[in-house]
Amino acid sequence: METPSPTGYFYLCLFMALILPKVPVLGRYFNVFNTLVHENGHAIMALITHGKVKHIHLFADTSGTTTMASRYPLSHFLTALAGYPASGAGALLLFYLVNTHNSLSLLIAISTFILLNLLLFVRNTYGILWLISFGALLYLLYYLDIPLAMYLAVCFFAGILFWQSLTTPLYLIYLAAKTPKNAGDATILAKITRIHPLIWSVLLFAATLTLAWYTVQQFP
């Protein structure tokens, strides 16, 4: 059998990142990585705008919440706005760094991201257990020290963010159209601005679609 080229490996990982998350239990487990990045988008924006992050909760159904406090209405607005674009920006950054061909450094960076969330933000039981198990998986990749395995893992994680940054805003549009009072970030933005959640969900999708277009430019 012919061995796939490096480009072949890349697109195989991208395909697996699309298919594997559809698998029951296992798929949800990996999709929580996208939830973590999404919630960190909220948390980082809250800190940038002089807010205080109380905690992040991650759940087995791939949902998550970030609880923050701020005296400034603009901080609440920007914090609510930041989640979905954070996933798109995360995918763009990871794929850009994949092109540096330094998978070990990327693996260490993701591990540091996991550790910081464990120490600073995530406070519910499932979230803590997920971070520990995901961190253990990253350590196993580091311990085995197989460059191809590291490369495939980094591409897979980037692919998770890429696909989820497109599909989750689409689902948000569905929620905003059907149950606007339960459309997550779009509902929060609507309460702040008095603009219908459906409009916010479409704008968030447009933002992630733009980031996805730039991400595709990083593909080999």
C-alpha positions as CSV (number, residue, x, y, z in Angstrom):
1,M,0.0,0.0,0.0
2,E,1.3,3.4,-0.9
3,T,2.2,5.6,2.1
4,P,0.2,8.9,2.1
5,S,2.2,12.1,1.5
6,P,2.5,14.8,4.2
7,T,-0.4,16.6,2.4
8,G,-2.3,13.3,2.5
9,Y,-1.9,13.0,6.2
10,F,-3.1,16.6,6.7
11,Y,-6.3,16.1,4.8
12,L,-6.8,12.7,6.5
13,C,-6.7,14.5,9.9
14,L,-9.1,17.2,8.6
15,F,-11.5,14.5,7.5
16,M,-11.2,12.6,10.8
17,A,-11.9,15.9,12.7
18,L,-15.1,16.1,10.7
19,I,-16.2,12.5,11.1
20,L,-15.0,11.5,14.6
21,P,-17.0,14.1,16.5
22,K,-20.1,12.5,15.2
23,V,-19.3,9.2,17.1
24,P,-21.3,8.9,20.3
25,V,-19.4,9.7,23.6
26,L,-15.9,9.8,22.0
27,G,-17.0,12.6,19.6
28,R,-18.4,14.7,22.5
29,Y,-15.3,14.2,24.4
30,F,-13.1,15.8,21.7
31,N,-15.7,18.5,21.0
32,V,-15.2,19.8,24.5
33,F,-11.9,21.1,23.3
34,N,-13.8,23.6,21.1
35,T,-16.0,24.4,24.1
36,L,-12.9,25.2,26.2
37,V,-11.6,27.6,23.5
38,H,-15.0,29.2,23.1
39,E,-15.3,29.8,26.9
40,N,-11.8,31.1,27.1
41,G,-12.7,33.6,24.4
42,H,-15.3,35.0,26.9
43,A,-12.9,34.8,29.8
44,I,-10.0,36.5,28.1
45,M,-12.2,39.3,26.7
46,A,-13.7,39.8,30.2
47,L,-10.1,40.2,31.6
48,I,-9.1,42.6,28.8
49,T,-12.1,44.8,29.5
50,H,-11.5,45.0,33.2
51,G,-14.0,42.3,34.2
52,K,-13.4,39.5,36.6
53,V,-13.7,35.8,35.7
54,K,-15.3,33.8,38.5
55,H,-15.2,30.4,36.8
56,I,-15.7,28.3,33.7
57,H,-17.8,25.2,33.7
58,L,-17.5,22.5,31.0
59,F,-20.2,19.8,30.5
60,A,-20.3,16.3,28.9
61,D,-22.9,17.5,26.3
62,T,-20.3,19.9,25.0
63,S,-22.0,23.0,26.5
64,G,-20.2,25.4,28.7
65,T,-20.6,28.6,30.8
66,T,-18.3,31.4,31.8
67,T,-19.4,33.4,34.8
68,M,-17.9,36.9,35.0
69,A,-18.5,40.2,36.8
70,S,-17.9,43.7,35.6
71,R,-19.1,47.2,36.3
72,Y,-18.9,48.2,32.6
73,P,-21.8,47.4,30.1
74,L,-19.3,47.4,27.3
75,S,-17.3,44.6,29.0
76,H,-20.5,42.5,29.1
77,F,-21.2,43.2,25.5
78,L,-17.7,42.4,24.2
79,T,-17.4,39.3,26.5
80,A,-20.7,37.9,25.1
81,L,-19.4,38.6,21.6
82,A,-16.1,36.9,21.9
83,G,-16.9,33.2,22.3
84,Y,-17.7,32.0,18.7
85,P,-15.0,34.1,17.0
86,A,-12.5,32.7,19.5
87,S,-13.0,29.2,18.1
88,G,-12.5,30.5,14.6
89,A,-9.4,32.4,15.6
90,G,-8.0,29.4,17.4
91,A,-8.4,27.2,14.3
92,L,-6.7,29.9,12.2
93,L,-3.8,30.2,14.7
94,L,-3.2,26.5,15.0
95,F,-3.2,25.8,11.3
96,Y,-0.9,28.8,10.8
97,L,1.5,27.3,13.4
98,V,1.2,23.8,11.9
99,N,2.9,25.2,8.9
100,T,6.0,25.9,11.0
101,H,6.4,22.1,11.3
102,N,7.1,22.2,15.0
103,S,4.4,19.9,16.4
104,L,6.3,19.5,19.7
105,S,6.1,23.2,20.5
106,L,2.4,23.3,19.5
107,L,1.8,20.3,21.8
108,I,3.5,22.0,24.7
109,A,1.5,25.2,24.0
110,I,-1.8,23.3,24.1
111,S,-0.7,21.5,27.3
112,T,0.1,24.9,28.9
113,F,-3.3,26.2,27.8
114,I,-4.9,23.1,29.5
115,L,-2.9,23.6,32.7
116,L,-3.7,27.3,33.0
117,N,-7.4,26.5,32.7
118,L,-7.1,23.8,35.4
119,L,-5.4,26.3,37.7
120,L,-7.3,29.4,37.0
121,F,-10.7,29.0,35.4
122,V,-12.5,25.6,35.3
123,R,-14.2,24.7,38.6
124,N,-16.8,22.0,38.0
125,T,-16.2,18.3,38.4
126,Y,-16.6,17.2,34.8
127,G,-14.5,20.1,33.5
128,I,-11.6,19.3,35.9
129,L,-11.7,15.6,35.0
130,W,-11.8,16.4,31.3
131,L,-8.8,18.7,31.6
132,I,-6.8,16.1,33.5
133,S,-7.7,13.3,31.0
134,F,-7.0,15.5,28.0
135,G,-3.7,16.6,29.6
136,A,-2.8,13.0,30.1
137,L,-3.4,12.3,26.5
138,L,-1.1,15.2,25.5
139,Y,1.6,13.9,27.9
140,L,1.3,10.4,26.3
141,L,2.0,11.9,22.9
142,Y,5.0,13.8,24.4
143,Y,6.2,10.7,26.1
144,L,6.0,8.5,23.0
145,D,7.9,11.1,21.1
146,I,6.7,10.1,17.7
147,P,6.8,13.1,15.4
148,L,4.2,11.8,13.0
149,A,1.8,11.1,15.9
150,M,2.3,14.6,17.3
151,Y,1.7,16.2,13.9
152,L,-1.5,14.1,13.4
153,A,-2.8,15.1,16.8
154,V,-2.1,18.8,16.4
155,C,-3.8,18.8,12.9
156,F,-6.8,16.8,14.4
157,F,-7.2,19.3,17.3
158,A,-7.0,22.2,14.8
159,G,-9.5,20.5,12.6
160,I,-11.9,20.1,15.5
161,L,-11.8,23.9,16.1
162,F,-12.2,24.5,12.3
163,W,-15.3,22.4,11.8
164,Q,-16.9,23.4,15.1
165,S,-16.3,27.1,14.5
166,L,-18.6,26.6,11.4
167,T,-21.2,24.2,12.7
168,T,-21.9,25.6,16.1
169,P,-22.9,29.1,14.9
170,L,-25.2,27.5,12.3
171,Y,-26.9,25.7,15.2
172,L,-27.1,29.0,17.0
173,I,-29.0,30.4,14.0
174,Y,-31.4,27.5,14.3
175,L,-31.9,28.1,18.0
176,A,-32.3,31.9,17.6
177,A,-35.0,31.3,14.9
178,K,-36.9,28.7,16.9
179,T,-36.4,29.7,20.5
180,P,-34.8,33.1,20.7
181,K,-35.0,33.2,24.4
182,N,-32.7,30.2,24.6
183,A,-30.0,31.0,22.0
184,G,-27.0,31.3,24.3
185,D,-24.7,34.2,23.4
186,A,-27.1,35.6,20.8
187,T,-29.8,35.9,23.5
188,I,-27.3,37.7,25.9
189,L,-26.3,40.1,23.1
190,A,-30.0,40.7,22.3
191,K,-30.7,41.6,26.0
192,I,-27.8,44.1,26.0
193,T,-28.5,45.7,22.6
194,R,-32.3,45.1,22.0
195,I,-31.4,43.6,18.6
196,H,-33.1,40.2,17.8
197,P,-31.0,37.1,18.6
198,L,-31.4,35.9,15.0
199,I,-29.5,38.9,13.8
200,W,-26.7,38.4,16.3
201,S,-26.4,34.7,15.4
202,V,-26.1,35.5,11.7
203,L,-23.4,38.1,12.4
204,L,-21.5,35.6,14.6
205,F,-21.7,33.1,11.8
206,A,-20.4,35.7,9.3
207,A,-17.5,36.4,11.6
208,T,-16.6,32.7,11.9
209,L,-17.1,32.1,8.2
210,T,-14.6,34.9,7.5
211,L,-12.0,33.4,9.9
212,A,-12.6,30.0,8.2
213,W,-11.9,31.5,4.8
214,Y,-8.5,32.8,6.1
215,T,-7.9,29.4,7.7
216,V,-8.3,27.6,4.5
217,Q,-5.5,29.7,3.0
218,Q,-3.2,27.9,5.5
219,F,-4.1,24.5,4.0
220,P,-1.4,22.8,1.9
